[in-house]
């Protein structure tokens, strides 16, 4: 039975993820691993991987599923787990763990034995379980990792996991103070953070080894993965993205980490990224999708690039608020944006342009949403509302409720575009027979 993980009052739980699709019963799935070897196993067993299930349903069981991030040795171990749990339901592990023996916390003896492996294999399997989205296995492996790191000091964990002793004492003390303040703790014992750091570093090393994290140069990545300083900061930032503000430059340059921080902060973490990452177009667009105001933290050369700004406006109209003043006053550029369906750029236009009746009217003709960001005096002006409605009926959607109920405004909008009636007040729609 497939499972999914979820949180209840701060504790992770497992539950059924729905029955396996009947179309997969009795069929075989063919999996191609990194070395090119083909594994064949029951499709309903492979479907315990939510990623594989999706691929099988979309492509059919006749198509080989190519997973180049999974090595032959790891796939063999995964196949063992999937075949077993095709017939046996996943046991629910209770958290917090009650002892170092997973059986005492609800794991079956088979599951407890399955994860009784060396640390490298444990992290290889964890990375694979995450990549293939196998929730039950991921939860089991996480529980085993917790057992390996529980009740151990930060120094003991660093030594056991062979991390470089490169964390300056003064900087470590500062991180302790900042971490304690972030979580409102009287004093931060870094052992819990250290446990998180070695687990995350172990999984990241496994991802790197399997080819999932090849964006960085090999040598630099190897050094980073062994750095205790980097691992501790990375774990801290993943717990609270605001800690990135005072992190070392090397940490602020960790693209994978900053991308995660951008996600959890809804774009805000971009302001703490290194100058190099603030010039990363893909990362800037990710941040802008979450919050248009994040565009203001992009590198100056990106903020001034008209072509890139148009891309950013496609992600979020609020990006215009972070553009240079010259572009915020550039009528030609803003009209180009409106013609491309990015009228929301009007929100970042200068006040002078948002107060310009003719300019707002021109913008609204190309994209009705531009009207929404006109200056307040224009938004409250009925004559202007009628003028805009006559040119683009869809602008009624963005008008004040009083104008959506005003017969003159509604008549002008519907005359221009009959579909605009859907945005009118209920009373006006009734008059129109809707």
Helices and strands as residue ranges (DSSP letters): E 3-8, E 11-16, G 22-24, E 28-32, E 38-42, H 43-46, H 50-59, E 65-66, H 72-87, G 102-105, H 109-114, H 119-132, H 135-149, H 154-160, H 169-182, H 190-210, H 218-226, H 228-239, G 241-246, H 249-252, H 255-264, G 268-272, H 275-278, H 281-290, G 292-297, H 300-303, H 306-315, G 317-322, H 325-328, H 331-339, G 343-348, H 351-354, H 357-366, G 368-373, H 376-379, H 382-391, G 393-398, H 401-404, H 407-416, G 418-423, H 426-431
